[in-house]
């Protein structure tokens, strides 16, 4: 099982980034997928969840209206579109599926 993340980087407040997480080694189309993040000195927190078919999406309150989780089951990939980014969104972001974690991607929001 592998979850390989891409995207992330440095962006100014108010900017956008898109994270990707490509899965292999399990039946992606039947797996609930999630994004988490961990800021410096803080515990890892849940960010968003998408159901297997992509119909149900839930978000932590702090990102509602700004982040969008999506998936493409033909590409075995889950995405996290992050808009209107804030300094407090700075963290390492992780995807999770089938009880496995991606490697993590740094997102830094700074002017």
Helices and strands as residue ranges (DSSP letters): E 2-6, E 9-11, E 17-24, G 28-30, E 33-38, E 45-50, E 57-59, G 61-63, E 67-72, E 77-82, G 87-89, E 91-97, E 100-101, E 105-109
